[in-house]
Amino acid sequence: MKRYVIVWLCLLTIVALEVAVTLSHPPAGWLLAGLLMLAFIEAALGLLYFMHLKYERRSFMWSVILAVVIAIVLMDHFWLDAFRLLHQRISAP
């Protein structure tokens, strides 16, 4: 139980850092990079400890990572079509 409390406190610290970074009003690029880095660390801690992926085999972990990357690439491919359709003018007959 001690390990989970430590991970939970780390997650709370990361959330506090995210709030502090946001309230400091850095340039947009730095804000995005900082928040994405903190979110990646936060997600990794949640996945590893609270979803118990830390104790899984390495091959399973790499297959999950590969599936997520493929899904993101496919979504990125189709987002372009959705953006194009969103701004397409439709004329009435």
RODO-2510 file (C-alpha; in nm, 4 decimals, decimal comma):
residues 93
     n   res          X          Y          Z
     1     m     0,0000     0,0000     0,0000
     2     k     0,2930     0,2309     0,0700
     3     r     0,4006     0,2261    -0,2965
     4     y     0,0519     0,3269    -0,4157
     5     v     0,0364     0,6173    -0,1715
     6     i     0,3763     0,7390    -0,2948
     7     v     0,2628     0,7137    -0,6587
     8     w    -0,0603     0,8962    -0,5729
     9     l     0,1373     1,1752    -0,4035
    10     c     0,3607     1,1970    -0,7119
    11     l     0,0495     1,2315    -0,9301
    12     l    -0,0811     1,5102    -0,7071
    13     t     0,2560     1,6835    -0,7303
    14     i     0,2461     1,6617    -1,1093
    15     v    -0,1028     1,8159    -1,1115
    16     a     0,0237     2,0986    -0,8909
    17     l     0,3154     2,1506    -1,1327
    18     e     0,0719     2,1617    -1,4260
    19     v    -0,1321     2,4303    -1,2515
    20     a     0,1822     2,6278    -1,1633
    21     v     0,3111     2,6086    -1,5211
    22     t    -0,0252     2,7211    -1,6580
    23     l    -0,0532     3,0127    -1,4149
    24     s     0,2997     3,1337    -1,4956
    25     h     0,1814     3,2235    -1,8508
    26     p     0,4839     3,1050    -2,0522
    27     p     0,4821     3,1345    -2,4351
    28     a     0,2358     2,8980    -2,6023
    29     g     0,5022     2,6622    -2,7370
    30     w     0,6699     2,6214    -2,3995
    31     l     0,3346     2,5783    -2,2279
    32     l     0,2329     2,3051    -2,4694
    33     a     0,5669     2,1250    -2,4415
    34     g     0,5705     2,1429    -2,0622
    35     l     0,2130     2,0279    -2,0172
    36     l     0,2553     1,7429    -2,2660
    37     m     0,5696     1,6239    -2,0895
    38     l     0,3989     1,6326    -1,7497
    39     a     0,0887     1,4589    -1,8896
    40     f     0,3051     1,1841    -2,0414
    41     i     0,4770     1,1228    -1,7061
    42     e     0,1426     1,1287    -1,5262
    43     a    -0,0120     0,8811    -1,7700
    44     a     0,2907     0,6517    -1,7463
    45     l     0,2692     0,6417    -1,3667
    46     g    -0,1044     0,5708    -1,3780
    47     l    -0,0640     0,2958    -1,6346
    48     l     0,2334     0,1316    -1,4691
    49     y     0,1100     0,1254    -1,1102
    50     f    -0,2677     0,1629    -1,0974
    51     m    -0,3352    -0,0508    -1,4063
    52     h    -0,0616    -0,2952    -1,2967
    53     l     0,1222    -0,2874    -1,6283
    54     k     0,4526    -0,2677    -1,4419
    55     y     0,4222    -0,6379    -1,3701
    56     e     0,3334    -0,7472    -1,7247
    57     r     0,5746    -0,9028    -1,9710
    58     r     0,7763    -0,6645    -2,1857
    59     s     0,6416    -0,8113    -2,5106
    60     f     0,2863    -0,7263    -2,4041
    61     m     0,3898    -0,3703    -2,3236
    62     w     0,5503    -0,3203    -2,6652
    63     s     0,2459    -0,4625    -2,8428
    64     v     0,0200    -0,2180    -2,6549
    65     i     0,2513     0,0722    -2,7396
    66     l     0,2582    -0,0340    -3,1055
    67     a    -0,1234    -0,0569    -3,1168
    68     v    -0,1601     0,2911    -2,9664
    69     v     0,0894     0,4408    -3,2128
    70     i    -0,0922     0,2783    -3,5063
    71     a    -0,4276     0,4085    -3,3782
    72     i    -0,2898     0,7613    -3,3413
    73     v    -0,1410     0,7548    -3,6920
    74     l    -0,4699     0,6319    -3,8381
    75     m    -0,6697     0,8945    -3,6491
    76     d    -0,4309     1,1635    -3,7670
    77     h    -0,4812     1,0476    -4,1246
    78     f    -0,8602     1,0751    -4,0987
    79     w    -0,8588     1,4014    -3,8978
    80     l    -0,7441     1,5792    -4,2121
    81     d    -1,0565     1,4639    -4,3962
    82     a    -1,2791     1,5693    -4,1081
    83     f    -1,1165     1,9135    -4,0999
    84     r    -1,1643     1,9512    -4,4734
    85     l    -1,5310     1,8513    -4,4525
    86     l    -1,5892     2,0862    -4,1605
    87     h    -1,4870     2,3879    -4,3677
    88     q    -1,6411     2,2782    -4,6972
    89     r    -1,9175     2,5030    -4,8253
    90     i    -2,2362     2,3231    -4,9147
    91     s    -2,4549     2,5008    -5,1648
    92     a    -2,8305     2,4605    -5,1554
    93     p    -2,9942     2,3185    -5,4721
***
